[in-house]
Amino acid sequence: MKHAREDYNRIQDPAGLIPDDEPVFLLRGQDMIAPGLLLKWATQLRLLRGDPYMAEIVEKHAQAMIEWQDTHKSKLPDLRK
């Protein structure tokens, strides 16, 4: 898998389900932008008649990020490790 950030290349796919040349993008809980992006992603999935259960899981994950940010340091994304 190809990450947008070189320092994320350590993240593994032990089952080998993601091809080596497939681009992936990781959003972290500390990223102030991430929860909103997840909510938009879930909305798009619903609008395109995708799996509503998957949309619900993503929405719950966004809420977990919001709650985590309330008690931890969150910040705008940057290229620092």
C-alpha positions in Angstrom: 0.0 0.0 0.0 1.2 3.5 -0.8 0.7 6.1 2.0 0.6 9.8 1.2 3.2 10.2 4.0 6.5 8.3 3.8 6.6 8.0 7.6 3.3 6.0 7.6 4.8 3.2 5.4 5.5 1.3 8.6 1.7 0.6 8.9 1.2 -3.0 7.8 -1.4 -5.1 6.1 -0.7 -8.5 7.5 -3.4 -10.2 5.5 -2.1 -8.8 2.3 -5.5 -7.5 1.2 -4.3 -4.1 0.0 -2.1 -4.3 -3.2 1.4 -2.8 -2.9 0.6 -0.1 -5.4 -2.9 1.0 -4.0 -2.9 4.5 -2.5 -4.2 4.7 1.0 -4.8 7.6 3.4 -4.7 7.5 7.2 -6.6 9.9 9.4 -5.6 10.2 13.0 -7.8 11.0 16.0 -5.6 14.0 16.8 -6.4 15.5 13.4 -9.0 18.3 14.0 -10.3 17.8 10.4 -10.7 14.0 10.6 -14.1 13.6 12.3 -15.8 15.9 9.8 -14.3 14.1 6.9 -15.5 10.8 8.2 -19.0 12.2 8.6 -19.0 13.5 5.1 -17.7 10.1 3.8 -20.6 8.3 5.6 -23.1 10.8 4.1 -21.8 10.1 0.6 -22.0 6.4 1.2 -25.6 6.8 2.2 -26.4 9.0 -0.8 -24.9 6.5 -3.1 -27.1 3.8 -1.5 -24.1 2.0 0.1 -24.2 -0.2 3.1 -26.0 1.8 5.9 -24.4 -0.4 8.5 -20.9 0.6 7.3 -22.0 4.3 7.3 -23.2 3.9 10.9 -19.8 2.4 11.9 -18.0 5.3 10.3 -20.3 7.8 12.1 -19.6 6.1 15.4 -15.9 6.3 14.7 -16.2 10.0 14.0 -18.0 10.5 17.3 -15.2 8.5 19.1 -12.7 10.9 17.5 -14.7 13.9 18.7 -14.8 12.5 22.2 -11.1 11.7 22.1 -10.3 15.2 21.0 -12.3 16.6 23.9 -9.8 15.0 26.4 -6.6 14.9 24.4 -4.5 17.3 22.3 -5.9 17.8 18.8 -4.3 19.8 16.1 -4.3 20.7 12.5 -2.5 18.1 10.4 1.2 18.7 9.7 4.2 16.8 8.4 5.8 16.3 11.8 6.2 12.8 13.0 
